[in-house]
């Protein structure tokens, strides 16, 4: 499944940054969700991205994986966490990506008058 290989690559990149921590953190797949583990690591200087990686590891340990989605706009590579009641959100931002796609669809459906 291509989505799984993307998740594996993402976790590998996240774990590479987390390796710079004094406490070594790991994120792994557990069924449909994620789990965060920690183990002591040698003293070394933290990477500036470490704070972001730590928050991502904390978030991945708490979120519902089915609510983590990629924006439906093919030109957008952002991920978002869908907190709507029925998990039906499609865009990272309705006012940006959603509106752009709706406008493009409208322009295609409208006949050109010359």
Secondary structure, DSSP 8 states (H G I E B T S, - for coil): -HHHHHHHHHHHHHHHHHTTSSEEEEEEEETTEEEEEEEE-------TTHHHHHHHHHHHHHS-GGGEEE-S-TT---EEE--STTS----S-IIIIIHHHHHHHHHHHS----
